[in-house]
Structure formats: C-alpha cells, structure tokens
Amino acid sequence: MQSNGHATINAVEPFLSVRLEQVFNACFFDAYNTRLCGGADEPLYQPAIAVGECSVLYYRDDYFASALHEVSHWCLAGAERRRKPDFGYWYAPEGRCAEQQLAFEAVERKPQALEWFFSKACGYRFQVSVDNLELTNSGAHDQAQFQQSVLEQVFAWQREGLPSRAADFYRALSHEFGTHVPARQLCFSLAECR
C-alpha cells in the first residue's frame, strides 16, 4: 500500500473509482454542490431537489470508465441542463435501430472525446463505445465513422483548449495520477482504442 496524499491506495490496482470521486468532489463540490458517487445499477445525474441537498452524479457499480464517462457528461452540461435529471437527455438501451444509433452518436461524440482526455490523465486505457453491440455485431453499423468523429473532437479541443470544468478536472487527474502531461501535448490515435 502507498499513500497518495488523499487516501491509501493499492499500488497494484491504481484505477480505483474512489480516487475519481475524491478528485471530482475536491474540484467541484464547493462551487457546484455536486458529488460523484458509485454503486448505481445505471448511471444517473440527479440534481438537488430541495434547498440544502446536493446534486449527485452516479456512475455504474465501481467502474472506473463509467465514472470518467459520467464526469464527461457533467463537464459539458450547462447550468440549465444541470437542473434536469440526466441532463434532460434521452437514452435508448442496447438494441437501438440505425437511426437511433446515429442520434446517440451525435450526443456521445463530445463526452467520449473528454473521457479520452480524462483516461489519458489517469494512464487508463480508453475505448470508443457505440454502446450497441447488437447493431455492430450484426454488421448493420460501422463504428469507424463514429470513432473518427470522436478523434476529430479530441483534436479540436487540443487546438482550442478544453471546456473550463473539463480542463480543471483534467489537471486535477494529471496531478492525482502523476501523469502531468498538458492536454495539448498528448498523442491520440484510434489504434490505441482497439
């Protein structure tokens, strides 16, 4: 076991989702009254309902990638969306038709691009996800176009800079996980996601 200054972690398993909770809560609780919490059956953003309550961003079980992905959505959601359950987005589960899949991918391009930055800040492997194995396994959908779209968004943010909350979280993750590479200097390739 080694200490990282915040909590004792297992050196063999550095990708404990509780570390992400600690970083998120340290970055955003005071300013946004929002906590990141694991253990959910499904991801969910629940805005505060009553005065004195906090908003909660739930991620699935204790999955590291789920936590990174949900934080990505939160970092992109404006003030109005952060007042709505699940940011006001629809979600159709696996089994989406081709048209629904394209609508899903249009919404997911930016969050997955941010998730890729956050994964790199942690030294964690990222995979672009179409979240619809039924459609891709049937050969009815080619995920290459979506993967390219996510990569193009990554490059756009490298040129323009990350959104402000995402930049704050990226820097905090880089510090927590000891990667310390500025976002503009990262190398991205679709080959690493396969």
C-alpha positions as CSV (number, residue, x, y, z in Angstrom):
1,M,0.0,0.0,0.0
2,Q,1.2,3.5,-0.7
3,S,-0.2,6.9,0.2
4,N,-1.1,9.5,-2.5
5,G,-1.7,12.3,-0.1
6,H,-5.5,11.9,-0.2
7,A,-6.1,8.2,0.7
8,T,-4.2,5.0,0.9
9,I,-4.3,3.1,-2.4
10,N,-3.2,-0.3,-3.6
11,A,-0.2,0.1,-5.8
12,V,-1.2,-3.0,-7.8
13,E,-4.7,-1.5,-8.6
14,P,-4.3,2.2,-9.1
15,F,-7.6,2.5,-11.0
16,L,-9.9,2.6,-8.0
17,S,-13.0,4.6,-8.8
18,V,-13.0,6.1,-5.3
19,R,-9.9,8.1,-6.4
20,L,-12.1,9.7,-9.1
21,E,-14.7,10.5,-6.5
22,Q,-12.2,12.2,-4.3
23,V,-10.8,14.3,-7.2
24,F,-14.2,15.3,-8.5
25,N,-15.6,16.2,-5.1
26,A,-12.4,18.2,-4.3
27,C,-12.7,20.1,-7.6
28,F,-16.4,20.7,-7.8
29,F,-18.4,20.2,-4.5
30,D,-17.8,23.7,-3.1
31,A,-18.5,25.6,-6.3
32,Y,-21.3,23.3,-7.7
33,N,-22.7,21.5,-4.7
34,T,-22.3,18.2,-6.7
35,R,-20.8,14.9,-5.6
36,L,-19.7,11.9,-7.7
37,C,-20.9,8.6,-6.3
38,G,-20.5,5.0,-7.5
39,G,-22.6,1.9,-6.7
40,A,-25.5,2.6,-9.1
41,D,-27.2,0.0,-11.2
42,E,-27.2,2.5,-14.1
43,P,-25.5,5.9,-14.4
44,L,-27.7,8.8,-13.4
45,Y,-27.4,12.5,-12.8
46,Q,-29.8,13.6,-10.0
47,P,-30.0,17.4,-9.5
48,A,-30.7,18.7,-6.0
49,I,-34.4,18.8,-5.4
50,A,-34.6,20.8,-2.1
51,V,-32.5,23.6,-0.6
52,G,-29.6,22.1,1.4
53,E,-29.4,19.0,-0.8
54,C,-26.6,18.4,-3.2
55,S,-26.7,17.1,-6.8
56,V,-25.3,13.6,-7.3
57,L,-23.6,12.2,-10.4
58,Y,-24.0,8.4,-10.1
59,Y,-21.9,6.0,-12.1
60,R,-22.3,2.3,-12.6
61,D,-21.1,0.0,-9.8
62,D,-17.4,0.8,-9.1
63,Y,-16.5,1.0,-12.8
64,F,-13.6,3.4,-13.4
65,A,-14.6,4.0,-17.0
66,S,-18.2,4.7,-16.1
67,A,-17.1,7.3,-13.6
68,L,-14.9,9.0,-16.2
69,H,-17.7,9.0,-18.7
70,E,-20.4,10.4,-16.4
71,V,-18.0,13.2,-15.4
72,S,-17.5,14.0,-19.1
73,H,-21.2,14.5,-19.5
74,W,-21.3,16.7,-16.4
75,C,-18.4,18.8,-17.6
76,L,-20.3,19.6,-20.8
77,A,-23.7,20.2,-19.3
78,G,-24.6,23.9,-18.9
79,A,-26.4,25.4,-15.9
80,E,-29.9,24.7,-17.4
81,R,-29.1,21.0,-18.2
82,R,-27.6,20.6,-14.7
83,R,-31.1,21.4,-13.3
84,K,-32.6,18.4,-15.1
85,P,-32.4,14.7,-14.2
86,D,-29.8,13.0,-16.5
87,F,-29.3,16.5,-18.0
88,G,-32.5,16.2,-19.9
89,Y,-31.1,13.6,-22.4
90,W,-33.0,10.6,-23.6
91,Y,-31.3,7.2,-23.5
92,A,-32.4,4.2,-25.5
93,P,-30.8,1.0,-24.3
94,E,-28.9,-1.5,-26.4
95,G,-30.9,-2.6,-29.4
96,R,-31.2,0.8,-30.9
97,C,-32.1,0.9,-34.6
98,A,-29.7,2.6,-37.1
99,E,-31.5,5.9,-36.9
100,Q,-31.5,5.9,-33.0
101,Q,-27.8,4.9,-33.1
102,L,-26.8,7.9,-35.2
103,A,-28.7,10.2,-32.8
104,F,-26.9,8.5,-29.9
105,E,-23.5,9.0,-31.5
106,A,-24.3,12.7,-32.2
107,V,-24.8,13.2,-28.4
108,E,-21.9,11.0,-27.4
109,R,-19.1,12.4,-29.6
110,K,-18.1,15.2,-27.2
111,P,-18.4,13.2,-23.9
112,Q,-16.4,10.4,-25.3
113,A,-13.7,12.8,-26.5
114,L,-13.5,14.3,-23.0
115,E,-13.4,10.8,-21.5
116,W,-10.4,10.0,-23.7
117,F,-8.6,13.1,-22.2
118,F,-9.5,12.1,-18.7
119,S,-8.4,8.5,-19.3
120,K,-5.0,9.7,-20.5
121,A,-4.7,11.9,-17.4
122,C,-5.1,8.8,-15.4
123,G,-2.9,6.5,-17.5
124,Y,-6.0,4.4,-18.2
125,R,-6.9,2.7,-21.4
126,F,-9.8,4.3,-23.3
127,Q,-12.2,2.7,-25.8
128,V,-14.6,4.5,-28.1
129,S,-18.0,2.9,-27.3
130,V,-21.0,2.7,-29.7
131,D,-22.9,1.1,-26.7
132,N,-24.8,-1.1,-29.1
133,L,-23.2,-4.5,-29.7
134,E,-26.3,-5.9,-31.3
135,L,-26.1,-3.5,-34.1
136,T,-22.4,-3.6,-34.6
137,N,-22.1,-7.4,-34.3
138,S,-24.8,-7.8,-37.0
139,G,-22.7,-5.8,-39.4
140,A,-25.5,-3.2,-39.8
141,H,-23.4,-0.4,-38.4
142,D,-19.8,0.6,-39.0
143,Q,-18.4,2.2,-35.9
144,A,-15.3,3.6,-37.7
145,Q,-17.1,6.8,-38.6
146,F,-18.1,7.4,-35.0
147,Q,-14.5,6.7,-33.8
148,Q,-13.2,9.2,-36.4
149,S,-15.7,11.8,-35.2
150,V,-14.5,11.4,-31.6
151,L,-10.9,11.7,-32.7
152,E,-11.7,14.9,-34.6
153,Q,-13.3,16.3,-31.5
154,V,-10.2,15.5,-29.5
155,F,-8.0,17.3,-32.0
156,A,-10.4,20.3,-31.9
157,W,-10.0,20.6,-28.1
158,Q,-6.3,20.2,-28.4
159,R,-6.3,23.3,-30.7
160,E,-8.9,25.3,-28.9
161,G,-8.5,24.1,-25.3
162,L,-10.8,22.0,-23.1
163,P,-14.0,23.4,-21.7
164,S,-13.2,25.1,-18.3
165,R,-14.6,22.5,-15.9
166,A,-13.1,19.7,-18.1
167,A,-9.7,21.5,-18.0
168,D,-9.9,21.8,-14.2
169,F,-10.7,18.1,-13.9
170,Y,-8.0,17.0,-16.4
171,R,-5.4,19.0,-14.4
172,A,-6.5,17.5,-11.1
173,L,-6.5,14.0,-12.5
174,S,-3.0,14.5,-14.0
175,H,-1.8,15.6,-10.6
176,E,-3.5,12.7,-8.7
177,F,-2.3,10.0,-11.1
178,G,1.1,11.6,-11.7
179,T,0.9,11.9,-15.5
180,H,1.5,15.7,-15.6
181,V,1.2,16.0,-19.4
182,P,-0.5,19.1,-20.7
183,A,-3.6,18.2,-22.7
184,R,-2.3,20.0,-25.8
185,Q,0.8,17.7,-25.8
186,L,-1.0,14.4,-25.6
187,C,-0.8,12.0,-28.5
188,F,-4.1,10.4,-29.7
189,S,-4.6,7.6,-32.2
190,L,-7.5,5.3,-33.0
191,A,-5.1,2.4,-32.9
192,E,-4.8,2.7,-29.1
193,C,-8.6,2.3,-28.7
194,R,-8.9,-1.0,-30.4
